[in-house]
Amino acid sequence: MLIYENLPIFGCGAWGRATVVDRHGRTGLTVLPDRVALWAEYVRRPGTVPPGGDADSGGERDKQLRGTVGFVVLITWFAAVLMGLFMLAVWLIENDVTDRGVAPSRLPVVVVFTHMGLAAAGLGLWVAFLVLERTMFAWVAIGILGGIAVLGATMFLRWIPVYRHTAPLTGTRQPPAGMTAAPAEGNFPVAIVALHGLLAVCTLVLALLTVLGVAAPE
């Protein structure tokens, strides 16, 4: 059996005393560096507090890291919203329903505006989570993100055929005779669409990591 205790040598507790008791009851005394024993215990049980730290400082580091990841979520979410607003502006400008030479949009109006409304509402809830530190707001925001992702994927799948149809016409100002112009969403820049989707995925993953605490060190 090994019994370990700190020895306050020079008032710093830098050394420890290990008392070995064998099966015959004989004892032996060994003085060991305190840090060595503490690190051995920390490696054996990762849940314990590492040497040089305490439970309060470890919790504070976890809280700071979660706050940092949460702020990154805010940035990616806001950037995705800005790109969505850009595509919405293009869609509204190009979606001229009075022009008979333009094909109607394949994106339902309800889906487009619900997607944007949920994005704005979810962003507001995430800000409330960061300010008030209430996990409930974060979970609701993540649920909204799931709905946003479903609507976004729906619009993306409806946009792909439009892009394939308009790609051969890139660089031509007028469509060939007898062919209607592409729908409004055919004017979306491919890079903006791809980056918007990538930011949305990153936002959802980082938000989940923040709430579940996976991003914080153990």
N, C-alpha and C positions, 0 to 999 in steps of 0.2 A: 504494500500500500504506500502511496506517495501523498504526503501532506505538504502543500505549498502555502507560504504566507510571505507577505512583503516585509522587508527590513528597511526601516527609514534611516538608512545610512546617509550621513551628511544632510539629513532633512529632505532628501529628494526621492526616497523610495525607489532608487534605481537598481536595488539588488533585492533578491528574495532568498528565502531559506526553504530548502526542500528536505523534509524529514522522511527517511525511508524506514518503514517498519516491516521486518520480515515475518515469516510464519512462526518463528520462535519467540517473537516479542522483542528482539533486539532492534535497536534504532541506530541510525546513522545520520549525520548532519552534513549537508552540502550547501554551500552558498553559490547561487547561480545568478546571472544577470536577469533582472526582472523582465526586461523586454523580451528575452528569448522565450521565457515561459509564457508570457502573454501572447506572443505571436504564435507559439505552438497551439495554444488554446483557441486562438482566432482561426487558424487554418483548420483545426479539427472541427470547430463549430462555427461556420461562416456567419451564423446569425448573431454571434456575440459582437461586442463593440471592439474595433481594432485598437491596438496600442496607441496611446497618445490621444485617444478620443473618448468621448462619453456618449451616453444615450441621447442627451440633448443636442450635442453638436452634430451627431449623425442624423437625427431627425431634421435638424435645420438644413443640412446639406441636401437631404432628400426633398425637402420643401422647395429649396431654391432651384433644384434641377427640374422639378415638376413645373415650377413657375416659368423657367426658361423654355422648356418644351411647349408649354401652353402659349407662351408669347410667339413662338415660331408658328404654331397653329394659327394664331391670329393673323400673322403676316401672310401665310400661304392662302388662308381663307379670303382675306381682303384682296389679294392679288387675283385670285380666281374670280371674285365678284367684279373687279374692274374689267377683266377680259370678257366676262359675260355681258357686262353693260356695253362694251364695244360691239360685240356681236349683235346685241339687241338693237343698237342704233343702226347698224348696217341692215339688219333685217327690216326694221321699220322704214328706212329710207328706200330700200329696193323693193319693198313689198307693195307695189302699185297695183291695187286691184282693179283700177279703172282702165289699165292698159290691157287690151285684149291680146297683145302680142307677147305678153309675159305669162308663163305658166304659174298656176297658183302654188302657194307654198305648201310643202308637205309637213310642215311643223304646225300642229294645232295651237291656236292662240291660247287656249286654256292651259296647255302644258307649258308653253313658253313663260307666261306670266306667273304661273304657280311655281315654276322652277326658280324664278328670280325672287319672288316673294318669300319662299322658304329660305333661300340663301341669305337674304337680308335679316329675316327673323332669327335664324340660327346663329348668324354672326353676332347679333345683339345679345343672345343668350350666352354665347361664349365669353363675351366681354363681361357680362354679369358674373359668370363663374370666376373669371380672373380677379375681379374687384371684390366680390363678396365671399369668395372661397367656399361656395356651396356646391357640393358635388351634384346635387339634383339638377342644377342648371346645365352642367356639363353633359349629363346623361340625356337630358331632353334635346340638347344641341346635337348630340351624336345620333339620336333617333331621327331628327330632322335631316341630318346629313345623309342618312340612309335613304330617306324619301327623295332628297335632291339627287342622289346617285342614280336611283331608278329612273326618275324623269330625264336626267341627263343622258343615260344610256339609251333611253327610248328615242330621244331626239337625235342622238349620234347615229343610231341604226337607220333612221329615216333620212339622215343627211348623206350617208355613204352613197346610195344610188344617184343622188343629185350631183355629188362631186364627180362620180365616174362619168356621168352624162356630160358635164360641163368641162371636164379636163381637156378633151380634144379641141374645144372651142376657145381655149385660152389664147389670148393675143388677138382675137378677132373682135371687132367692135360690134358687128351685127351678125346675128345667126343666119345661116343659109336660108334661101327662099323656101317658104312653106314650113319652116321650123320655128316654133315659139322660143322666146328667150328663156333662160334657166330661171328657176324659182329664186326667191330672194336669198335663201340660205346658200345658194351656189356661189355667192360672192364672199363667203367667209374665207379668210386666209387660213390655209391648212395649218401653218405654224401656230396660229392663235388657238385653233380648235384642239390641236395636240397638247399644247402647253396648258390650256384650260383643264383638260381632262387629267393631265399629270398632276397638276396642283390640287385638284379635287381628291385624287387618290391619296396623295401625301397628307392632305389635311385630315382625311378620315382615319388613316393609320396612326398618325401622330396624336390625334385626339383620343383614340382608344388607348394608346400607350400612356398618355398623361393620366387618364382616369383610372386605369387598371394599375398604375404604378409600376409597370414593367420597365419603364425608362429610368426609374430611380435605382441606384445601386443598393444591393442588399447589405 
